Amino acid sequence: MEINPNFTDKAKRDYLLIRSALDNQDRNAYAELMSNYRDSVYFMLLKMTNNKDDADDLTIEAFGKAFKKLRQYTPDFAFSTWLFKIASNNCIDFIRKKKQIVYSIDKEFGDEPGNSISTRIVADILDPEEELIRMQKIAIMRNIVDRLKPHYRILIELRYFKEYSYDEIASELDLPLGTVKAKLFRARDLLYNILQSTQIGI
């Protein structure tokens, strides 16, 4: 497959890394792709969420989603454009799930010269019936969390039910910050798999 002749040198570099990652299972290529864009993705998501912990979570999720779909990428557009779209869409879904009362995004986030991504989120106000459904889902969610192993369960409870920051969790559990982030990422992955199997649509 030929590379788009209008690609910048950076975009061409990324495409070669993608081919190496897919064709040679080159872990270093994946790592380099992440290194190239982690900061820019993080700061874009920070602007969208205005929350450092959420932006950090969403950055990891964005790369996870992108790497799982990497074979679907075609060099019609730069990898950065494709990656930023995945990251922004995932962030929009995240914000909607948090049921923000009023939250709009009307700024443009650029990935490369000439490319921009504009997003807007409409206010989401729950009526009484929707609120009841939401509360029922939270109750189901708590029951599902109880299925996790204790060391994962407490992380989910502190992070999402008590809304502790990473630093607060590290202090509470007397764990290194990096360990907290790694364990929480694994806990979320386990929780996601359980939610998918139950199909409750949280």
C-alpha positions in Angstrom: 0.0 0.0 0.0 1.4 3.3 -1.1 1.9 6.2 1.3 0.0 9.4 0.6 2.4 11.7 -1.3 1.2 14.7 0.7 2.4 13.2 3.9 4.9 15.1 6.0 8.2 13.5 7.0 6.7 12.8 10.4 3.6 11.1 8.9 5.8 8.9 6.7 7.9 8.0 9.8 4.8 7.0 11.6 3.6 4.8 8.7 6.9 2.9 8.7 6.6 2.4 12.4 3.1 1.0 11.9 4.2 -1.4 9.3 7.0 -2.6 11.6 4.6 -3.0 14.5 2.1 -5.0 12.4 4.5 -7.0 10.1 7.2 -7.7 12.6 5.3 -7.5 15.9 7.9 -4.9 16.9 7.1 -3.7 20.4 9.6 -0.9 20.1 7.6 0.5 17.2 4.5 0.6 19.3 6.5 2.2 22.1 7.9 4.9 19.7 4.4 5.7 18.3 3.1 6.2 21.8 6.2 8.2 22.8 5.7 10.5 19.8 2.1 11.4 20.6 1.5 10.7 24.3 2.0 14.3 25.4 0.0 15.9 22.6 -2.9 13.5 23.1 -2.8 14.0 26.9 -2.9 17.8 26.6 -5.8 17.7 24.1 -7.7 15.5 26.5 -6.8 17.7 29.4 -8.4 20.6 27.6 -11.5 18.5 27.0 -11.9 17.2 30.5 -10.1 19.8 32.6 -9.1 16.9 34.9 -5.5 15.6 35.0 -6.5 12.1 36.2 -9.2 11.7 33.6 -6.9 12.9 30.9 -4.2 10.4 32.0 -6.8 7.5 32.0 -8.2 8.5 28.6 -4.7 8.9 27.1 -3.9 5.2 28.0 -7.3 4.1 26.7 -6.9 6.0 23.4 -3.6 4.3 22.6 -5.1 1.0 23.7 -8.0 1.4 21.3 -5.8 2.7 18.5 -3.3 -0.2 18.8 -6.1 -2.8 18.8 -7.5 -1.2 15.6 -4.1 -0.6 14.0 -4.8 -3.0 11.1 -7.8 -0.9 10.2 -5.6 2.2 9.7 -5.1 3.2 6.0 -2.5 5.7 4.9 -5.1 8.0 3.4 -4.6 10.2 6.4 -1.8 10.8 8.8 -1.6 8.4 11.8 -1.8 11.4 14.1 -5.2 12.5 12.5 -6.5 9.0 13.0 -5.2 8.7 16.5 -6.5 12.1 17.6 -10.0 11.3 16.3 -10.0 8.0 18.3 -8.9 9.9 21.4 -11.5 12.7 21.0 -14.3 10.3 20.3 -13.4 8.2 23.3 -13.3 11.3 25.4 -16.7 12.5 24.2 -18.2 9.1 25.2 -16.5 9.3 28.6 -17.9 12.8 29.2 -21.4 11.7 28.2 -21.3 8.7 30.5 -20.4 11.1 33.4 -23.7 12.8 32.6 -22.4 16.3 32.7 -25.3 18.8 33.0 -23.7 21.4 30.9 -20.5 20.8 29.0 -19.6 22.1 25.6 -16.5 22.0 23.6 -16.1 24.4 20.7 -12.4 24.6 20.4 -10.4 23.0 17.6 -7.6 20.7 18.5 -4.9 20.4 15.8 -2.7 17.4 15.3 -0.6 18.5 12.3 -0.5 21.7 10.2 -3.7 22.0 8.3 -5.5 19.3 10.3 -7.9 20.0 13.1 -10.6 18.3 15.0 -13.6 20.2 16.2 -16.1 18.7 18.7 -19.2 19.8 20.5 -21.2 18.1 23.2 -24.8 19.0 23.9 -26.0 19.4 27.4 -27.4 16.2 28.9 -30.1 16.6 31.5 -31.8 13.5 33.0 -35.5 13.3 33.5 -36.8 11.4 36.6 -37.1 8.1 34.8 -33.6 8.3 33.3 -32.3 9.2 36.8 -33.9 6.1 38.2 -32.4 4.0 35.5 -29.0 5.6 36.2 -29.3 4.8 39.9 -30.2 1.2 39.2 -27.2 0.8 36.9 -24.9 2.2 39.6 -26.3 -0.4 42.0 -25.6 -3.1 39.5 -22.2 -1.6 39.0 -21.4 -1.8 42.7 -22.5 -5.5 42.7 -20.2 -6.2 39.8 -17.3 -4.5 41.5 -17.7 -6.8 44.4 -16.8 -9.7 42.1 -13.3 -8.3 41.6 -10.4 -9.5 43.8 -10.0 -7.3 46.9 -6.9 -5.4 45.7 -8.6 -4.4 42.5 -12.0 -3.8 44.2 -10.6 -1.2 46.6 -8.9 0.6 43.8 -12.2 0.9 41.8 -14.0 2.0 44.9 -11.5 4.7 45.8 -11.1 6.0 42.3 -14.7 5.9 41.0 -17.0 5.8 44.0 -15.1 8.0 46.4 -13.5 9.9 43.6 -10.0 9.9 45.1 -7.1 11.2 43.0 -4.2 8.9 42.1 -2.1 10.7 44.7 -4.7 10.2 47.4 -5.1 6.5 46.5 -1.3 6.1 46.7 -1.3 7.7 50.1 -4.3 5.8 51.4 -2.9 2.4 50.3 0.8 3.3 50.9 1.7 2.3 47.3 4.0 4.0 44.7 2.0 6.2 42.3 3.1 4.2 39.3 1.9 1.0 40.9 -1.5 2.6 41.6 -1.9 3.6 37.9 -0.8 0.2 36.6 -3.1 -1.7 39.0 -6.1 0.6 38.3 -5.6 0.2 34.6 -5.8 -3.6 35.0 -8.8 -3.3 37.4 -10.7 -1.2 34.8 -9.9 -3.8 32.1 -11.3 -6.6 34.2 -14.4 -4.5 35.1 -15.0 -3.7 31.4 -14.9 -7.4 30.5 -17.4 -8.2 33.2 -19.7 -5.3 32.1 -19.5 -6.5 28.5 -20.5 -10.0 29.5 -23.5 -8.8 31.6 -24.5 -6.3 28.8 -26.1 -3.8 31.2 -24.9 -0.9 29.1 -23.2 1.2 31.7 
